[in-house]
Amino acid sequence: MSAPADRRLLAPDDRLGLFATLAIVVGGIVGTGIFTVPAALATYGWLSVPAFAVVGAGSLTLALTFARLVRRTRRSGGPYVYADDAFGRFAGFLAAWTYWIQGWTGHATIAVAAAGYAEALFGLGSGQLTRFAVAGAVLWIAVLNNLVGTRSVGAVAVATTVLKITALAIVAVAGLLAFHPGNVGPVRAHGGSWTALPSASALLLFSFLGMESAAVATNRVRDPARNVPRAIIAGVAGVAVLYLAGTLAVQGTVPQARLAESGAPFADAAQAIFGGAWAAKAIAAVALISALGSLNGFNLVNSEMAAGAARDGLFPRSLSRRVRGLPVPALLLNTSLATALIAFNAAGNLLAVFTTLALLSTFVYVFGYVLSVAAELSHSLARRSGDGPPTGTLAIAAIALAMAFSLWMAGATGAEAVQRGTVLILLGIPIYVITQRTKPRREARVGTVKGSKMADDIHVAHRRSDAE
């Protein structure tokens, strides 16, 4: 899956520049997670502040690691390519499989959060059927935009990113000016002590997932070795500051007990800050648009990864097919699975469904992070032992911290997420076995056809020679 082969699929004018790439990264990170996470964090009270410090610092070490990985290879595919290069085919498959799983589980989570804001915006009922219909509509509208083409994806990414960043900044600044410390409340989750920090951090990490999105689709970016690392690092650093300010603004303007039951916390905060239902509806509209923008970018990234893995023989070959250069089969399969997952988890209140899906998606996502960071650590240690220019001590330390953070976050997602996520990951092993057993037969058939054609060509050449 070499970069040149990928890039020939798109004209140069159709590739993304630095600003559009940054919009894809920021748009991927700033989905509906941050618009809903303050409610999920409400029972953690002031513990959300150190949780932000931990997750912000850990995410930055991950961003630095991905920046190094992007500069190392020109192949698109993100975590899949990094694991494949460092550890071989099976590790590459596991990275591709987990990244693909987190794609549609994450899509489902974003769509469920969007349904909550749709209820606040349009006054819809909170029934399971209504929630499923709204979430499904959000999923498939984003697919339609991807089918239009890469330039449309980039344009929507830029427009929606500017809109949601502006709205979050307004609420953050106004909320901090109207901040009431008593609204934040004490730590009530998990016994009310510092032992709740891991679970608070795991919930918060869901809002940071997606930082590597541009690394997966480097074939869609102009000058990826330069633009992708800059977009990843700048995106994570800027979003971390905005997230902290925004979450504190919501916690400081909405009482803890009310916030813990909210399906649209930023809308509630906007109404409390600006004193009108219009403000709540405006923020709800922004959150809904944010969900569409986030799914817009994630659809591009996840379908590209699945198509790349299929082209390399790790996934079923049918997923590598493209229509007008776009991985349509992979795109449609991802969204169909996300729709089914929403239907399966439709029972319960919206915040509980969001939390369950967010933790599951986070665990599977972090598994891919572990493989990616391990790949960079392996390359860096090899260079220190004499294979290429040595890697600096600070760089090694940052990569080691990224590994420790990823492993800690995987366990912090909780027993239920670990159990379900592990089952989903293990399901990939029989898929890998089946794919690898059918691949030699397919290659043998292709070789036979090529051999027959070659024999025919040789026979024709001999006949021409004899005739001459």
C-alpha positions in Angstrom: 0.0 0.0 0.0 2.6 2.5 -1.1 1.9 6.2 -1.0 2.4 6.8 -4.7 -0.2 4.2 -5.6 -2.6 5.8 -3.2 -2.0 9.3 -4.4 -2.6 8.5 -8.0 -6.2 7.9 -7.1 -6.7 11.7 -6.5 -5.7 14.7 -8.4 -3.2 17.1 -6.6 -5.9 19.8 -6.4 -8.2 17.3 -4.5 -5.7 16.8 -1.6 -5.9 18.7 1.7 -3.6 21.5 2.6 -2.3 22.4 6.1 -5.4 24.3 7.2 -7.8 21.6 6.0 -5.6 18.9 7.6 -5.7 20.8 10.9 -9.4 21.1 10.5 -9.7 17.3 10.0 -7.6 16.7 13.2 -9.4 19.3 15.3 -12.8 18.2 13.8 -12.0 14.6 14.7 -11.0 15.5 18.3 -13.8 18.0 18.8 -16.8 15.9 18.0 -19.8 15.7 20.3 -17.6 14.1 23.1 -16.7 17.4 24.7 -20.3 18.6 24.3 -21.5 15.6 26.4 -18.5 14.7 28.6 -19.1 17.5 31.2 -22.3 15.8 32.3 -20.6 12.4 32.5 -17.8 14.0 34.6 -20.2 15.9 36.9 -20.1 13.4 39.8 -16.3 13.7 39.8 -16.5 17.3 40.9 -13.1 19.1 41.2 -11.3 15.9 40.3 -12.0 16.7 36.6 -9.2 19.4 36.8 -6.3 16.9 37.6 -7.9 14.5 35.2 -7.6 17.2 32.5 -3.9 17.7 33.4 -3.2 14.0 33.1 -5.1 13.4 29.9 -3.8 16.6 28.3 -0.2 15.7 29.0 -0.7 12.1 27.9 -2.4 13.1 24.7 0.4 15.5 23.9 3.0 12.7 24.3 0.9 10.6 21.9 0.7 13.5 19.4 4.5 13.8 19.5 4.8 10.1 18.9 2.4 10.1 16.0 4.3 13.1 14.5 7.5 11.0 14.6 5.7 8.0 13.0 4.3 10.1 10.1 7.8 11.5 9.3 9.1 7.9 9.3 6.8 6.5 6.6 5.0 7.8 3.6 2.5 5.0 3.6 -1.1 5.9 4.5 -2.9 3.7 7.1 -1.9 5.2 10.4 -1.6 2.6 13.3 -2.0 -0.3 10.9 1.1 0.7 8.9 3.2 1.5 11.9 2.5 -1.9 13.6 3.0 -3.7 10.2 6.4 -2.1 9.6 7.7 -2.7 13.1 6.3 -6.1 14.1 5.0 -7.9 11.0 1.8 -8.8 9.3 -0.2 -10.1 12.3 0.5 -7.1 14.4 -0.5 -4.9 11.5 -3.7 -6.8 11.2 -4.5 -6.4 15.0 -3.9 -2.6 14.7 -6.1 -2.4 11.6 -8.8 -4.5 13.2 -8.9 -2.5 16.4 -8.8 0.8 14.6 -11.6 -0.4 12.4 -13.7 -1.4 15.4 -13.2 1.8 17.2 -14.2 3.6 14.1 -17.8 2.4 14.0 -18.1 2.2 17.8 -16.9 5.8 18.0 -19.3 6.8 15.2 -22.2 5.2 17.2 -21.1 7.2 20.3 -21.0 10.5 18.4 -24.4 9.9 16.9 -26.0 9.1 20.2 -24.6 12.3 21.7 -26.0 14.2 18.6 -29.4 12.7 19.3 -29.3 14.2 22.8 -28.7 17.7 21.4 -31.3 17.1 18.7 -33.9 16.5 21.5 -32.9 19.8 23.1 -32.9 21.7 19.8 -36.2 20.4 18.3 -38.0 19.4 21.4 -38.1 15.7 20.3 -39.2 13.0 22.6 -36.6 10.9 24.4 -38.0 7.5 23.4 -35.7 4.8 22.1 -37.2 4.8 18.6 -36.8 8.6 18.3 -33.2 8.4 19.5 -32.4 5.6 17.1 -34.0 7.5 14.1 -32.1 10.7 14.9 -28.8 9.0 15.5 -29.2 7.0 12.3 -29.9 10.1 10.3 -26.8 11.8 11.6 -24.7 8.8 10.6 -25.9 8.5 7.1 -25.9 12.3 6.3 -22.2 12.3 7.0 -21.8 9.3 4.6 -23.5 11.1 1.8 -21.1 14.0 2.1 -18.1 11.6 1.9 -19.6 10.1 -1.3 -19.5 13.6 -2.9 -15.7 13.6 -2.7 -12.5 14.6 -0.7 -12.8 18.3 -1.5 -16.4 18.3 0.0 -15.1 16.5 3.1 -12.3 19.1 3.5 -14.7 22.1 3.0 -17.2 20.7 5.6 -14.4 20.0 8.0 -13.1 23.6 7.9 -16.6 25.1 8.1 -17.8 23.0 11.0 -14.5 23.2 12.9 -14.6 27.0 12.8 -18.2 27.0 13.9 -17.8 24.7 16.9 -14.5 26.2 18.1 -16.1 29.6 18.0 -19.2 28.4 20.0 -17.1 26.5 22.5 -14.8 29.6 23.0 -17.8 31.9 23.6 -19.3 29.6 26.2 -15.9 29.0 27.8 -15.1 32.7 28.2 -18.6 33.8 29.3 -18.9 30.8 31.6 -15.6 31.4 33.3 -16.7 35.0 33.9 -19.9 33.8 35.5 -18.2 30.9 37.3 -19.6 29.8 40.7 -17.2 27.4 42.5 -20.0 25.9 44.6 -21.7 24.5 41.4 -18.7 22.2 40.7 -19.4 20.2 43.9 -17.4 17.4 45.7 -16.2 14.1 44.3 -19.1 11.7 44.5 -18.1 9.0 42.1 -16.3 5.8 43.2 -16.3 6.5 46.9 -15.4 10.2 46.5 -11.6 10.0 46.6 -8.6 10.2 44.3 -9.1 6.6 43.4 -11.7 7.9 41.0 -9.0 9.7 38.9 -8.5 6.8 36.4 -12.2 6.4 35.5 -12.5 10.2 35.2 -9.5 10.3 32.9 -10.8 7.4 30.8 -14.1 9.2 30.2 -12.2 12.4 29.4 -9.9 10.7 27.0 -12.8 9.9 24.7 -13.0 13.6 23.9 -9.3 13.6 22.8 -9.5 10.5 20.5 -8.9 11.2 16.8 -5.6 13.0 17.1 -4.0 10.6 14.6 -6.8 10.9 12.0 -4.6 12.8 9.5 -1.9 10.2 9.9 -4.3 7.5 8.6 -5.2 9.3 5.3 -1.8 10.8 4.4 -2.6 9.9 0.8 -5.3 12.6 0.9 -2.9 15.4 2.2 -0.4 17.6 0.3 3.2 17.3 1.6 2.1 15.0 4.5 5.6 14.8 6.1 5.3 18.5 6.8 1.6 19.2 7.2 0.4 16.1 9.1 2.8 16.4 12.2 2.1 20.1 12.5 -1.6 19.5 12.3 -1.5 16.8 15.0 0.6 18.7 17.5 -1.1 22.0 17.1 -4.5 20.4 17.1 -4.0 18.5 20.4 -2.4 21.5 22.2 -5.1 23.9 21.2 -8.0 21.6 21.9 -6.6 20.7 25.4 -6.7 24.4 26.5 -10.2 24.9 25.0 -11.5 21.7 26.6 -10.4 22.6 30.1 -11.9 26.1 29.9 -15.1 24.8 28.4 -15.6 22.0 30.9 -14.9 24.3 33.9 -17.4 26.9 32.4 -20.1 24.2 32.2 -19.4 22.8 35.7 -19.3 26.3 37.2 -22.6 27.5 35.7 -24.8 24.4 36.1 -25.3 22.9 39.6 -23.7 19.5 40.0 -26.9 17.5 40.6 -28.6 19.0 37.5 -25.5 18.6 35.3 -25.2 14.9 36.2 -28.7 14.3 34.6 -28.2 16.4 31.6 -28.2 15.1 28.0 -27.1 18.5 26.6 -24.8 20.1 29.2 -23.4 22.9 27.0 -26.9 23.9 26.0 -27.9 24.0 29.7 -24.8 26.1 30.5 -25.6 28.5 27.6 -29.1 29.0 28.9 -27.8 29.7 32.5 -25.1 32.1 31.2 -27.1 34.1 28.7 -30.5 33.7 30.4 -32.7 32.5 27.5 -33.9 29.3 25.8 -32.5 30.8 22.5 -29.0 30.3 23.8 -29.6 26.6 24.6 -31.0 26.0 21.2 -28.1 27.8 19.5 -25.5 25.6 21.3 -27.6 22.5 20.6 -27.5 23.4 16.9 -23.8 23.8 17.0 -23.3 20.5 18.8 -25.5 18.8 16.2 -23.4 20.3 13.4 -20.3 19.4 15.3 -21.4 15.8 15.2 -21.9 15.9 11.5 -18.5 17.5 11.0 -16.8 15.0 13.2 -18.4 12.0 11.5 -17.5 13.6 8.1 -13.8 13.4 8.9 -13.9 10.0 10.7 -15.7 8.4 7.8 -12.9 9.4 5.5 -10.2 8.2 7.9 -11.7 4.9 8.9 -12.8 3.8 5.4 -9.3 4.7 4.1 -7.7 2.5 6.7 -10.1 -0.5 6.0 -9.6 -0.2 2.3 -5.8 0.0 2.7 -5.7 -3.1 4.9 -8.0 -4.9 2.4 -5.6 -4.0 -0.4 -2.8 -5.5 1.5 -4.7 -8.7 2.0 -5.5 -8.3 5.7 -9.2 -7.6 5.3 -11.6 -9.1 2.7 -10.6 -7.9 -0.7 -14.0 -6.5 -1.5 -13.4 -3.6 1.0 -10.5 -2.4 -1.2 -12.8 -1.6 -4.1 -13.1 2.1 -4.9 -15.7 4.2 -6.8 -14.2 7.4 -8.3 -11.2 6.9 -6.0 -13.4 6.6 -2.9 -13.5 3.5 -0.6 -17.3 3.1 -0.9 -17.8 -0.5 0.3 -15.7 0.2 3.5 -17.6 3.4 4.1 -21.0 1.7 3.8 -20.0 -1.3 6.0 -18.7 1.0 8.8 -21.9 3.0 9.0 -24.1 -0.1 8.8 -22.3 -1.6 11.8 -22.5 1.7 13.8 -26.3 1.8 13.1 -26.6 -1.8 14.4 -24.6 -1.0 17.5 -26.9 2.0 18.3 -30.0 -0.3 18.0 -28.4 -2.9 20.2 -27.7 -0.3 23.0 -30.8 1.8 22.6 -32.2 0.8 26.1 -31.6 3.1 29.0 -31.2 6.9 29.3 -29.1 8.8 26.8 -26.2 9.6 29.2 -25.9 6.0 30.2 -25.8 4.8 26.6 -23.2 7.5 25.7 -21.0 6.6 28.7 -21.1 2.8 27.8 -20.3 3.4 24.2 -17.6 6.0 25.0 -15.7 3.7 27.3 -15.9 0.8 24.9 -14.7 2.9 22.0 -11.9 4.3 24.2 -10.6 0.8 25.2 -10.5 -0.4 21.6 -8.9 2.8 20.4 -6.2 2.7 23.1 -5.2 -0.8 22.0 -4.2 0.7 18.6 -2.4 3.5 20.4 -0.3 0.9 22.3 0.7 -0.8 19.1 1.6 2.5 17.4 3.7 3.7 20.4 5.4 0.3 20.7 6.4 0.6 17.0 8.0 4.0 17.5 9.7 2.9 20.7 11.1 -0.2 18.9 12.5 2.0 16.0 13.9 4.6 18.4 15.7 2.0 20.6 17.1 0.3 17.5 18.6 3.6 16.4 20.2 4.1 19.8 21.9 0.8 19.4 23.6 1.8 16.2 21.0 1.4 13.4 20.7 4.9 12.0 21.0 8.3 13.7 20.5 7.9 17.5 17.2 9.1 19.1 17.6 11.6 21.9 16.9 10.8 25.5 14.0 13.3 25.8 12.3 11.7 22.8 12.7 8.2 24.3 11.2 9.5 27.5 8.3 11.1 25.8 7.6 7.8 23.9 7.8 5.8 27.1 5.4 8.2 28.8 3.0 7.8 25.9 3.2 4.0 26.3 2.6 4.2 30.1 -0.3 6.6 29.6 -1.9 4.3 27.0 -1.7 1.2 29.1 -3.1 3.0 32.1 -6.0 4.3 30.1 -6.8 0.9 28.8 -7.3 -0.5 32.3 -9.1 2.7 33.5 -12.0 2.2 31.1 -13.5 -0.4 33.5 -14.2 -4.1 33.6 -17.2 -4.0 31.3 -15.5 -2.0 28.6 -12.3 -4.2 28.8 -14.4 -7.4 28.6 -16.5 -6.3 25.6 -13.6 -4.7 23.9 -11.4 -7.8 24.3 -14.1 -10.0 22.8 -14.3 -7.7 19.8 -10.5 -7.7 19.4 -10.3 -11.5 19.7 -13.0 -11.9 17.1 -10.5 -10.6 14.6 -8.2 -13.7 14.9 -10.5 -16.1 13.0 -11.1 -13.3 10.4 -7.3 -13.1 10.0 -7.0 -16.9 9.7 -9.7 -17.1 7.1 -8.3 -14.2 5.1 -4.8 -15.7 5.1 -5.9 -19.1 4.1 -7.9 -17.8 1.1 -5.2 -15.4 0.0 -2.7 -18.1 -1.3 -5.5 -19.7 -3.3 -6.5 -16.3 -4.8 -2.8 -15.5 -5.6 -2.4 -19.0 -7.1 -5.4 -18.4 -9.4 -4.0 -15.0 -10.4 -0.6 -16.6 -11.0 -2.2 -19.3 -13.1 -4.0 -16.8 -15.2 -0.8 -14.7 -15.6 1.1 -17.9 -16.4 -1.4 -18.9 -19.1 -1.3 -15.5 -20.6 2.5 -15.6 -20.6 2.5 -19.0 -22.2 0.1 -17.8 -24.9 2.3 -14.8 -25.5 5.3 -17.0 -25.9 3.4 -19.4 -28.2 2.3 -16.5 -30.4 5.9 -15.2 -30.5 7.2 -18.5 -31.6 4.6 -18.8 -34.3 5.6 -15.3 -35.6 9.2 -16.3 -35.5 8.6 -19.5 -37.5 6.5 -17.5 -40.0 9.4 -15.1 -40.5 
